[in-house]
Structures are given as C-alpha cells and as structure tokens.
Amino acid sequence: MRNSKVHAGNRRTRSSLWIIILVSLCCFFYVLGAWQKSGTGRGDSIALRITKETDCTTLPNLYFETHHNRGDNTLTTVRVFEPCEERYTDYTPCQDPSHAIRLPKENMVYAERHCPSEQEKLHCLIPAPKGYVAPFPWPKSRDFVPYKNVPYKSLTVDKAVQNWVQFDGDVFKFPGGGSMFPQGADAYIDELAAVVPIKDGTIRTALDTGCGVASFGAYLLMRNVLTMSFAPRDSHEAQVQFALERGVPAVLGALGTMKLPYPSRSFDMAHCSHCLVSWTSNEGMYMMEVDRVLRPGGYWILSGPPVNWRQNYQAWKRPREELEEDFRKIESLAESLCWEKKYEKGDIIIWQKIASSSECNRGKDKSIRMCASPADNVWYKKMEVCITPHSEEETRPLKPFPDRLFAVPPRVYLGQVQGITPESYQKDSMLWRKHVNAYRRINKLIGSGRYRNIMDMNAGLGSFAAAIHSPNLWVMNVVPVVSERDTLGVIYERGLIGIYHDWCEAFSTYPRTYDLIHGSGLFSLYQHRCEMEDILLEMDRILRPEGAVILRDNADLLNQVRKIVSGMRWKTKMLDHEDGPLVPEKILICVKEYWVGTGDDSIL
C-alpha cells in the first residue's frame, strides 16, 4: 500500500513536469514570434503568426537539456561579441574593395576571391544600416526594395536610361530593364523563348554572367527558370546586393583566372547581356569555361558587344575594325566548341551546344586540346585553355522540370557519385521530406513566404531543397569542398542551383542576404578544420536580422554552438530528433535578434 502511494506521487510529479515542459514550449514560441515581429523598422508583420500557428503539442518532449547538458555552467562563461564599426555595414571579406584596389586589373584578378588572413579577420558583428526593415514578400520584392536596406543611389543615375533601377520616395523601383533590354526583361525573354524551350521545363537552370541587378534572372523566375546570377563587386555599387534584396539568387564573382565554382554540365542555358567579358582573350579561355558548365544541348546567349557591331560601334566608342575582329573570333571559337548558331537578329545571337560529341568535328581549328584534369575539381583551380570532354552517356536529356526534381539523376544511375545508388538516393529524398515536415511543425512560417532566400550550408544530394521547394523561395545549395562526396552535379540535375565553397572562408555575398540558413552535420564536418567561432560569425554576417537558423548535429557540438551564439544576439532552443530523445542527433533552432547600427558605432 505504501509503495502504491509512492508510485502515485511519482506519477503526479511526472505529470507536473509534463505540464511545465509544454508551458515552456508555448512560451518559447510566443517569444520566437515576438523576435520575428515587424512593423516600422523591425521586419515583416507576418512573423507574428508564429505565435498563433505553432502547435506546441506536436513537438517532441524535451528530455534533452536535462540529460545532455553538462549543467547550467555551459552558458555562464560566454564571450560577448561587440558590433563592428559602422563602415563594415556592407563588408564582403573575400571581395573587399580596399584590398582589391591593390591587385592587378588584368584578367579581373582584383575581382576574384582574396580572403583575409587569420590575423585580419574581424571578430565582431556586422551591423545592419539604421532603419533596416525586412524585404517585401515575393513577388513584390522583385520590383521594390526599401531604400534604407541598400542606401545607394549611384545606379539610379548611371543606368537611368536603361531602366535598371529608379529611386522613388523610400523605396527603389526596378522596372525590369537592362543594358540590352531597356524596355524590359519580359519582352527580351519573349524573343529568346521563340528559340530556346523555356516554356516546357526543358530549360530550368541558367547562368547569367555580369548580371547587373539581375532583372534577367528575376523575370526568368516567373517562368520557373532558376538563374545563378553573378557579377563582381565593382564601381556599380550594390548591384548583387540589390539582386539579393529583391529575392533573386546571386553571388559575387567574375570570369577571371579561376574556374567558376560550379560543376561541369550544370546549366541548361548561359547568358551574357553587355557583360563586358573579353570573350576572345586568353585564346578563348572564357568561352571554354562556359562550355564546361553548359549541359550538352544547352544554349549560350550573347547580346551586346560585339554583336551587331556595324550598327553600334559608334555608340560603344570602339573601333569598327576591332569589333569586327572580335566578332569573327567569337564565331570561330563557337564553331570549335561545336556550338550551332540557332538565331541571329539585331543585338542577339543564340548558340546551342551539340549534345553528341560524336557529331562534333571541331571545325577548322584542330589545335584545341581536350582537358585532362577532373572536370569538377574547380575550387581555386586555374582556368584552362582546353575543352572539357563528356561521354555519350552524359548527353542523355534530363526530364523536364518539375519531374526532374525527384527523378533519379544521371550522375546517380551512372554510378558517378561514390557510394550513392538509385535506392540510397530515393531513401535520402524520403528522409528529408520527413525532416522538412518536422521543421514545418516547429516553425509554420516555413513555406509561408516569410523566408525567401534560403541557404543549405551542407547540401548533400539537395534533398532538403527538393523537399522545401516552392515558388515562394529558393535555396542556395552549398557543397563544401571538404565533403566526402562531390554531389553538386546531382543537385543541378535535379533542377536546383548551388555552389562549391569552403566554410573556413567567407561566402561570396553581401551581409544580410539570407532569411533562413540550414546546416546538417556541418560542424561535424569542420570540427578539426577551422574555428567554429569563425563559421558562426560568417553565418551571422549573411543572415538577416530576425532570420532563422536550423542546425542538425550531435549534442556536444550543438551545445558548443549554442554557447557561442548566445554572445552573438541569437536566441536558441534545442530539440530532440523527430524519432525521439534516444537518437544522438539533435536539432538547434536559432533566431537572430533585430538590431541595427546608429551611425555613431552604437547600436539599437
């Protein structure tokens, strides 16, 4: 009888504990909604919905903190990171103009990645500009950007005639114009679509060289084409920053001396509109690099110099003979690359890369050599004057999008990714559907339009991006160069985009360019490679105020992360794996607090 009373007391104690846990969870998500609130100067009011929509009862029971934390003292000795000086508001560590000015201009060396040494790294928090607000939701963000977020007006003057961007009160307006399409990107794309199969899902991934404010990519998104836009950080200040504020995929980059950080046979279409690349220099090396990343059967579009040189040489202020020679060389190189001209009218030429290598006779130039090095070994590798070969098996057409999103990619069924079979690929896709469903239960703003620019820092096969896919968002799939497997080609074959990167260095983007950052196993991967603090500070730099982070990893590493970010103005919550507390892998949810610079190196 006495024992039964003891057991009853224990049951009452456990019941009280359950109630406390559930109440704590509800309070946490109430606070989470408050952190992501907006209105005047503090983000988007849609964030408040998390308070009402989060179903506390669907979350796992949090035994984790009691069982795995090494006591409360893990968070007592926390380093507090101070704000950086106001002049670092738009700091891009590996494309820093103050360093670039000392580098050679030849072959765009100054615009390539040149990262700071360990001694030069900043160990402070990059402030947002005073008055910063959450971007408008897509598709409104395509056409309007709050002035306070990117307070630079030079492009409104320099490109006024071409309708790149206009200043209107407290916003920038983007009419969709470009250097070669001042009347609008839609009309320009309509002309291309008469030749290039944009409408039926055949063209899904595109590369835009020298993208400006990425209006070409912005309007292609409305046609379900996902464009990787890139441009250097140069005299046209904030062009890539504008693109990302608009909710358009873009990175800082240039065709210089290094290979582009994308795998071979990635893009269905490549584009250059007045991008000012010297295509005929270095023995045609840049056209060969485009050929490397262009899928067999893909299209290359060139508009602007030297196309239509007879009509435009005076406007371009270049000698007629020079433009004529450039044009002749481009046509000769295209023939050597086995690109077939499909269209030439006015300022536009469209070539198609021949799908079958057996049909290519390399034209008149028999001196061009084939590359010997692995096609996708590109990180900090010098560009080569050679043609990247491909086998006949690799020329098989992909399924139209969206069917290709979950179809087994060619690189998988051809056995080109070590350890990945069609069965394991399908299993991975199913697993990430389950994970993403759990994320949606935790934060129902996912998929609502609140998070537009999303990054997966350790993308694997791209299954997170596939599971979260929506017209209202896009995912930058990052494959770390230290990964056991090179999976970025698979990601592109799924109709997604991504990039190679090493997280021991800064990413090629401006501050505050991602709304949601995801990382699975990232800190396990980098545990003995570089400092966790450096990676987290870089995440803070590229994450918007009130942006969210979802991390999956083992408990000890996530506890270390949690300790560091508590000194970075992040709020955190640790959750068990969806399958329960006995699974060693845990989930860490973080939200970056809203704070901005004030102009006097203090903060709000």
SULTA-V191584 format. One record per residue. N is the residue number from 1. RES is the residue in one small letter. SS is DSSP state (helix for helix, strand for strand, loop for the rest). PSI is psi in whole degrees, -180 to 180 (* if undefined). OMEGA is omega in whole degrees, -180 to 180 (NA if undefined). Layout:
n res ss psi omega
N RES SS PSI OMEGA
N RES SS PSI OMEGA
//
This chain:
n res ss psi omega
1 m loop -43 180
2 r helix -41 180
3 n helix -39 180
4 s helix -35 177
5 k helix -38 179
6 v helix -44 179
7 h helix -39 179
8 a helix -41 178
9 g helix -41 178
10 n helix -41 179
11 r helix -41 179
12 r helix -38 179
13 t helix -44 180
14 r helix -39 179
15 s helix -42 178
16 s helix -39 179
17 l helix -42 178
18 w helix -43 -179
19 i helix -43 180
20 i helix -42 180
21 i helix -47 -179
22 l helix -42 178
23 v helix -41 179
24 s helix -42 179
25 l helix -45 180
26 c helix -41 178
27 c helix -42 180
28 f helix -46 -177
29 f helix -22 170
30 y helix -46 179
31 v helix -39 178
32 l helix -43 177
33 g helix -38 179
34 a helix -41 178
35 w helix -36 -175
36 q loop 19 178
37 k loop 168 176
38 s loop -145 -173
39 g loop -134 -177
40 t loop 101 172
41 g loop 3 -177
42 r loop 46 169
43 g loop -159 -169
44 d loop 129 -176
45 s helix -16 178
46 i helix -24 -179
47 a helix -25 -179
48 l helix -19 -178
49 r helix -22 -179
50 i helix -29 180
51 t helix -42 -176
52 k helix -32 -169
53 e helix -18 -178
54 t loop 122 -179
55 d loop 101 -175
56 c helix -31 -174
57 t helix -14 -179
58 t helix -8 -178
59 l loop 151 176
60 p loop 155 177
61 n loop 129 -170
62 l loop 79 169
63 y loop -15 -166
64 f helix -50 -171
65 e helix -33 178
66 t helix -40 -173
67 h helix -29 -170
68 h helix -28 177
69 n loop 143 180
70 r loop 51 -179
71 g loop 166 -179
72 d helix -14 -176
73 n helix -7 178
74 t helix -22 -177
75 l helix 10 -175
76 t loop -39 -179
77 t loop 76 -175
78 v loop 132 173
79 r loop 127 178
80 v loop 121 -180
81 f loop 127 -179
82 e loop 159 175
83 p strand 145 172
84 c loop 167 175
85 e loop 155 -175
86 e helix -29 -177
87 r helix -11 179
88 y helix 12 -176
89 t loop -38 -179
90 d loop 35 -174
91 y loop 128 175
92 t loop 96 -168
93 p helix -42 -174
94 c helix -3 173
95 q helix 57 -175
96 d loop 117 -179
97 p helix -31 -180
98 s helix -26 174
99 h helix -39 -176
100 a helix -31 -177
101 i loop -20 -180
102 r loop -2 -175
103 l loop 159 -179
104 p loop 141 176
105 k loop -22 -178
106 e helix 135 179
107 n helix 28 174
108 m helix 28 -179
109 v helix -39 -177
110 y helix -26 -176
111 a helix -4 180
112 e loop 179 -179
113 r loop 126 174
114 h loop 94 -170
115 c loop 152 180
116 p loop 153 175
117 s loop 172 179
118 e loop -37 -178
119 q loop -25 -177
120 e loop -10 -176
121 k loop 142 175
122 l loop 138 176
123 h loop 56 -179
124 c loop 173 -176
125 l strand 129 -180
126 i loop 122 -178
127 p loop 147 169
128 a strand 153 178
129 p loop 149 -180
130 k loop 133 -179
131 g loop 4 -179
132 y loop 138 177
133 v loop 163 176
134 a loop 143 178
135 p loop 160 174
136 f loop 151 177
137 p loop 152 175
138 w loop 138 11
139 p loop 2 179
140 k helix -34 -178
141 s helix -22 177
142 r helix -33 -172
143 d helix -16 -176
144 f strand 137 176
145 v strand 132 177
146 p strand 132 -178
147 y helix -39 -177
148 k helix -25 -179
149 n helix -35 -180
150 v loop 76 -170
151 p loop 64 -179
152 y loop 125 -173
153 k loop 0 -171
154 s helix -38 -179
155 l helix -28 179
156 t helix -22 177
157 v helix -50 -176
158 d helix -35 -175
159 k loop 26 -176
160 a loop -42 -177
161 v loop -29 -174
162 q loop 2 175
163 n loop 37 174
164 w loop -56 -173
165 v loop 145 179
166 q strand 146 178
167 f strand 127 -175
168 d strand 95 179
169 g loop -114 -179
170 d loop 15 179
171 v strand 158 165
172 f strand 141 178
173 k strand 137 -178
174 f loop 102 -176
175 p loop -7 179
176 g loop 13 -179
177 g loop 170 177
178 g loop 173 -177
179 s loop -40 -179
180 m loop 4 174
181 f loop 62 -179
182 p loop -19 179
183 q loop -4 176
184 g loop 145 -178
185 a helix -32 -177
186 d helix -46 180
187 a helix -38 178
188 y helix -46 -180
189 i helix -35 176
190 d helix -40 179
191 e helix -42 179
192 l helix -38 -176
193 a helix -15 175
194 a loop -18 -179
195 v loop -43 -176
196 v loop 130 -176
197 p loop 73 -178
198 i loop -29 -169
199 k loop -27 -168
200 d loop 10 179
201 g loop -3 177
202 t loop -41 177
203 i loop 113 -180
204 r loop -44 -178
205 t strand 135 -178
206 a strand 155 177
207 l strand 125 -179
208 d strand 110 -178
209 t strand 131 -180
210 g loop 60 -163
211 c loop -11 -173
212 g loop -130 178
213 v loop 13 171
214 a loop 36 176
215 s helix -32 176
216 f helix -50 178
217 g helix -36 -179
218 a helix -43 -178
219 y helix -26 173
220 l helix -32 178
221 l helix -34 179
222 m loop -14 178
223 r loop 19 176
224 n loop 29 173
225 v loop 127 -176
226 l strand 118 -172
227 t strand 132 170
228 m strand 104 -179
229 s strand 141 176
230 f strand 151 178
231 a strand 154 179
232 p loop 161 169
233 r loop 102 -174
234 d loop -154 -175
235 s loop -23 175
236 h loop 79 -171
237 e loop 139 169
238 a loop 14 -177
239 q helix -47 178
240 v helix -34 176
241 q helix -42 175
242 f helix -45 -178
243 a helix -47 -178
244 l helix -35 174
245 e helix -30 178
246 r loop -12 -177
247 g loop 30 -178
248 v loop 132 179
249 p loop 132 179
250 a strand 153 175
251 v strand 161 171
252 l strand 132 -180
253 g loop 169 -179
254 a loop 152 167
255 l loop 103 -176
256 g loop -109 179
257 t loop -17 -177
258 m strand 150 177
259 k loop 148 176
260 l loop 144 -174
261 p loop 47 180
262 y loop 151 -180
263 p loop 166 176
264 s loop 154 177
265 r loop 44 -175
266 s loop -45 -164
267 f strand 140 175
268 d strand -22 -176
269 m strand 141 173
270 a strand 150 -168
271 h strand 139 173
272 c strand 114 177
273 s strand 105 -179
274 h loop 43 -176
275 c loop -5 173
276 l loop 28 172
277 v loop 135 178
278 s loop 82 -172
279 w loop -26 -176
280 t loop -4 -180
281 s loop 166 177
282 n helix 41 177
283 e helix 31 178
284 g helix 21 -175
285 m helix -37 -176
286 y helix -38 176
287 m helix -33 177
288 m helix -33 177
289 e helix -39 174
290 v helix -42 178
291 d helix -37 180
292 r helix -45 -175
293 v helix -6 -178
294 l strand 131 -179
295 r strand 143 173
296 p strand 129 -174
297 g strand -4 180
298 g strand 171 -174
299 y strand 142 171
300 w strand 126 -177
301 i strand 128 178
302 l strand 122 174
303 s strand 139 -174
304 g loop -172 -176
305 p loop 137 -1
306 p loop 19 180
307 v loop 141 179
308 n loop 40 -176
309 w helix -29 -179
310 r helix -36 -178
311 q helix -26 -167
312 n helix -2 -172
313 y loop -33 179
314 q loop -42 179
315 a loop -33 -179
316 w loop -8 177
317 k loop 46 176
318 r loop 148 -179
319 p loop 139 -179
320 r helix -44 -177
321 e helix -38 -180
322 e helix -45 178
323 l helix -40 179
324 e helix -42 180
325 e helix -40 177
326 d helix -45 -179
327 f helix -42 179
328 r helix -42 -179
329 k helix -39 179
330 i helix -44 180
331 e helix -38 178
332 s helix -42 178
333 l helix -40 179
334 a helix -39 177
335 e helix -42 179
336 s helix -31 179
337 l loop -1 -177
338 c loop 46 171
339 w strand 129 -178
340 e strand 125 -180
341 k strand 125 -178
342 k strand -20 -173
343 y strand 138 172
344 e strand 115 179
345 k strand 129 180
346 g loop -123 -176
347 d loop 11 -174
348 i strand 134 168
349 i strand 139 177
350 i strand 126 173
351 w strand 154 172
352 q strand 131 177
353 k strand 125 -179
354 i loop 132 -174
355 a loop -41 -175
356 s loop 122 180
357 s helix -23 180
358 s helix -20 -180
359 e helix 0 -175
360 c loop 125 178
361 n loop 8 176
362 r loop 16 173
363 g loop -141 -176
364 k loop -21 -174
365 d loop 105 -180
366 k loop 2 -174
367 s loop -14 -178
368 i loop 127 -177
369 r loop 160 176
370 m strand 144 -180
371 c loop 146 179
372 a loop -29 -176
373 s loop 156 178
374 p loop 134 -171
375 a loop -30 -174
376 d loop 7 176
377 n loop 80 -165
378 v loop -14 -173
379 w loop 116 -178
380 y loop 31 176
381 k loop 139 -179
382 k strand 141 174
383 m loop 147 -176
384 e loop 152 174
385 v loop 80 -180
386 c loop 165 -179
387 i strand 130 -180
388 t loop 120 -178
389 p loop 160 172
390 h loop 150 -179
391 s loop 166 178
392 e helix -34 180
393 e helix -30 -177
394 e helix 0 -179
395 t helix 0 -179
396 r loop 134 -180
397 p loop 148 176
398 l loop 159 174
399 k loop 149 176
400 p loop 151 177
401 f loop 139 14
402 p loop 5 -178
403 d helix -34 -176
404 r helix -12 -176
405 l helix -37 -179
406 f loop -2 175
407 a loop 152 179
408 v loop 120 -177
409 p loop 151 180
410 p helix -41 -179
411 r helix -25 178
412 v helix -52 -177
413 y helix -14 172
414 l loop -1 177
415 g loop 29 -176
416 q loop -6 176
417 v loop 112 -174
418 q loop 128 175
419 g loop 0 -179
420 i loop 120 177
421 t loop 166 175
422 p helix -36 -179
423 e helix -45 -180
424 s helix -31 176
425 y helix -47 180
426 q helix -38 178
427 k helix -40 179
428 d helix -41 179
429 s helix -43 179
430 m helix -39 180
431 l helix -43 -177
432 w helix -24 170
433 r helix -42 179
434 k helix -46 -180
435 h helix -46 -178
436 v helix -37 175
437 n helix -38 177
438 a helix -41 178
439 y helix -40 -179
440 r helix -32 176
441 r helix -34 179
442 i helix -43 -176
443 n loop 99 -175
444 k loop 0 172
445 l loop -17 176
446 i loop 124 -178
447 g loop -3 -178
448 s loop -11 -173
449 g loop -12 179
450 r loop -37 179
451 y loop 111 -177
452 r loop -57 -179
453 n strand 113 -176
454 i strand 142 177
455 m strand 137 169
456 d strand 111 -171
457 m loop -16 179
458 n loop 79 -159
459 a loop -19 -178
460 g loop -125 -179
461 l loop 5 179
462 g loop 16 -174
463 s helix -29 173
464 f helix -49 -179
465 a helix -38 179
466 a helix -40 -178
467 a helix -30 -177
468 i helix 1 -173
469 h loop 134 178
470 s loop 149 175
471 p loop -17 -177
472 n loop -1 -178
473 l loop 165 171
474 w strand 157 -176
475 v strand 128 170
476 m strand 105 -178
477 n strand 112 -179
478 v strand 125 173
479 v strand 108 180
480 p strand 139 -177
481 v loop -13 178
482 v loop 4 -179
483 s loop 153 179
484 e loop -36 -178
485 r loop 145 174
486 d loop 104 -174
487 t loop 3 -173
488 l helix -34 176
489 g helix -37 177
490 v helix -42 -179
491 i helix -44 178
492 y helix -36 179
493 e helix -17 174
494 r loop -5 -177
495 g loop 22 178
496 l loop 171 179
497 i strand 161 179
498 g strand -173 -172
499 i strand 150 170
500 y strand 147 178
501 h strand 157 173
502 d loop 116 -175
503 w loop 2 168
504 c loop -7 178
505 e loop 167 179
506 a loop 151 178
507 f loop 153 -176
508 s loop 69 178
509 t loop 168 175
510 y loop 166 172
511 p loop 154 171
512 r loop 44 -177
513 t loop -2 179
514 y strand 139 -179
515 d strand -32 -177
516 l strand 131 178
517 i strand 132 -180
518 h strand 140 177
519 g strand 120 178
520 s strand 118 179
521 g loop 15 -176
522 l helix -45 -174
523 f helix -25 169
524 s helix -40 -180
525 l helix -38 -174
526 y loop 14 -171
527 q loop -39 -177
528 h loop 23 -176
529 r loop -40 178
530 c loop 176 -172
531 e loop 133 175
532 m helix -39 -179
533 e helix -41 -180
534 d helix -42 180
535 i helix -42 -179
536 l helix -37 176
537 l helix -35 176
538 e helix -39 175
539 m helix -42 178
540 d helix -39 -179
541 r helix -42 -173
542 i helix -5 -180
543 l strand 136 178
544 r strand 152 168
545 p strand 135 -176
546 e strand 11 174
547 g strand 162 -176
548 a strand 155 177
549 v strand 136 174
550 i strand 120 -179
551 l strand 138 173
552 r strand 131 178
553 d strand -175 179
554 n strand 161 -170
555 a helix -44 -176
556 d helix -44 -180
557 l helix -42 180
558 l helix -31 174
559 n helix -38 175
560 q helix -43 176
561 v helix -47 -176
562 r helix -39 180
563 k helix -44 -178
564 i helix -48 -174
565 v helix -16 175
566 s loop -19 174
567 g loop 9 -178
568 m loop 16 -179
569 r loop 36 171
570 w strand 144 171
571 k strand 142 -173
572 t strand 158 172
573 k strand 128 178
574 m strand 135 179
575 l strand 154 174
576 d strand 161 171
577 h strand 154 -179
578 e loop -28 -177
579 d loop 5 173
580 g strand 173 -172
581 p loop -15 -179
582 l loop -10 178
583 v loop 126 -176
584 p loop -31 -180
585 e strand 133 179
586 k strand 172 180
587 i strand 129 176
588 l strand 121 178
589 i strand 130 -178
590 c strand 151 173
591 v strand 128 177
592 k strand 128 -180
593 e loop 156 174
594 y loop 124 170
595 w loop 152 -177
596 v strand 163 171
597 g strand 160 -178
598 t loop -1 -179
599 g loop -10 -180
600 d loop 25 179
601 d loop 12 166
602 s loop 178 -177
603 i strand 161 179
604 l loop * NA
//
